[in-house]
Amino acid sequence: MDLKPFSPQHFPALAAALLPLAGWGTHAAVLRRRLDRARRDPLTGLLTREGFTTAAARLLHRPDTGVLVVDLDRFKQINDTHGHAAGDAVLADAARILTEWAGDHGIAARLGGDEFAVVRPLPAAWTAVRMGGLVGEFARPVHWRGHVLHYGASVGLARVANLPDRALDTALGAADVAMYRAKRAGGGWQQHTPDTDLATAERRWRRTRTAA
């Protein structure tokens, strides 16, 4: 086969041919970065609700999976007293705690405001120890610009094994009800109980989070 040597005069034509490909590559990279930002909360680095929904659903096939809804205590008071920068410091601290607690086999997300969610394997025998350790982490104050910020968390837990189906909305609705029970008790954690009206809980979860 007779190959003709590549001449410098061919460079302009080659560049013109490759330019559209380079443009599409750059465009695709920008879209990927934008999509990643849409799925990640810029303050905490956690997944947003959109990113969490897709990722969490994949973890629900395991019967030992635990689904948590976490709402911070005294967050509004910190915001009102010390300003939003202090509130951001508390949110970042909560994100760190939940990321470490989720570990390599779970995921954590910021659903909005001071509300978070976690999905991770949680064998029944470990529940009390793991949940107690998590609540204990939130009891540690945040030191910020010479201030000591005391906050906490109300945590609701739903175990997939105790639910009638493995739909994410069902699990989150059940955990949400348990979280409010913990909130009314003054903080700490509560677990979903069989007497929970799951259909109502799921509808409320969908309605309030869609409107948020």
N, C-alpha and C positions, 0 to 999 in steps of 0.2 A: 504494500500500500504506500503510495507516494504522498508523504505529508509535507505540506509547504511550511516553510519557517514562518513564525509569527512576527509580523513586522510592526514597529512602533506606530505606523499609520493606522493600525487596527484598534489602538487603545481607545480613541473617542467612541467608536461604534460599540466596543465591548462595555465601556462605562455606561453608555446610554441604555444598553440592554440590561445591565445589572441594577441600574438605579431604581426601577420600579420594585424589584425584589427587595432591595435594601429598605425602601420606603414601607413596604408591607411588613417587613420584619420589625422595624421600629414601631409601627402602628400596633402590631400584635403585642409587643412588649409593654407599650403604654396601656393597652387594654387589660393585660394581665395584672399590672400594678394597680390600676383603678379597681379591678375586681377584688384583688386582695385587700385593698384599703376598705372596700365596702363590706368585707367580711370580717375585718378586724377593727376593734375599737381603738382609735388613735391615742387615747389617754392611757389605757391599761394594757393594750396589746392583746387582749382576749378576743375571742370570737364574738361577733355581734349576733343578734337573734337570727339573722338570715344564714350566716355561716354555721351557727350552732345547730340549727334544725336539720341540715343535711348530714352533718358529721355525727350527731347524737343518735340519729335513727339507726345507724349502722351498729351501734353498741347494744341495742336493746334485744338482740337475739340470745344473749346470755341470761339465764334465769337469776344469776346472783348479782345482776346489775342494780345499782342504786341510783336514783335520780333525786337531786337536791334542788330546792329553790331557797335562795339566801337573800334576806333583806337586812340591811345594816340598821343598827339601833343608834339613836342619838346623832344621826348624820345631819339632819336638818339643823339641829342645835349648833353643831360645829360650823356648818356653813353660815348660819346667821350670826354667830359670835365672832368667828375668825376670818370669814370670807371664803370665797370659792377656791382660792389656792390651797387653803387648809383642807377643804373638802376633797380636792383633787388628790392631796397627799394620802388621805384616808382611803379613797377609792383605789389608788395604786397599791397601797398596803394590802387591802382586801384581795386584790387581783393576785398579788404575790402569794398570799396564803392559799388561795383556792387553786392556783396553778400547781403549787407544791403538793397540795393534798390530792389533786387529780392524778398526779404522777404520770408515768409514761403510757399507761393504759386507759386513761380517762381524758376528758376534755372539760374545760371551764369556759364560761361565756359571761359577758356583761349584757344583760337583757335590756338595760336602760336605767337611767338614774342610779340609784344605789341598790339595784336588784341584780342578782347573779344566779347562774344555774351551773350545776356540775352533773356529769354522768360518768360513772366509773364502776368497775367491779367492786362489790362490797359483800363478801361472804357474811352470812348471818352471824357467825360466831365472832366476827370482828366488829360488829356494828357499834356496840356500846363504847368500846375503846377508841375506835376511829372517830366516831362522832364527838365523843368527849374531848378528844385531842383537838379536833377542829374548832370547837367552841372555845376551848382554852386559848388557842392562838389568837382569836379575835379579842380576847380579854387583855392582851398585851397592848399598852398604849403606844401611840405614834408620837415621836419627838419631832416637832416641826418649828423651826425658827424660834427656839427658846420656849415654846409652848408644849405642854404634854396633853395630847388629844386622846381622851378616853372614849372609845366606842365599843360596840359589840355587834352581835348578829343574832337574828332569829332564823332558824334553819328548819325547813320541812323536808322530810325524807319519804320517798315512796320506793318500795322494792318491787321490781318487775315481777318477781315470783308471786307476789300477793295481789296482782292486778288481773282483771278478767281478760285483758288483751295487752299487746305490747306496743300500742300506738303511743307516740311521744306525747301527744296532747293529753292523753289519759294519765300518763305518769306525771306530767308537769302539773296537771290540775289537782291530782291527789297530793303531790308534794306542796302545792300552793296552799291547800286547805290546812295541811299540817304546819306549814310555816306560820299562818295566821293564828293557829292555836298556840304555837310557841310565843308569838308576839304578845298575845293576850296574857300569857303566863309570865311575861317579863323578860323574855329572851331564852336562850338555850336552844334545844332542838326537840322536835316531836316527830313521831313516825305516823305515816298514814295508817288508819285503822279501818277494819272492815265495815264499820257503820257509815263511812263517808259516802255521800251521794255522788258517785263518780260522774254520772251523766251531767248533773248540775255543775259540778266542779270543772269539768271539761268545757262546757259551754261558757262558763264565766271566764275561764282562762283564755279561750279564744277571743271572746268579746273584748275583754279589757286589754289584752296584748295587741290585738289588731287596731284598736283605737289609739293606743299609745304612740 
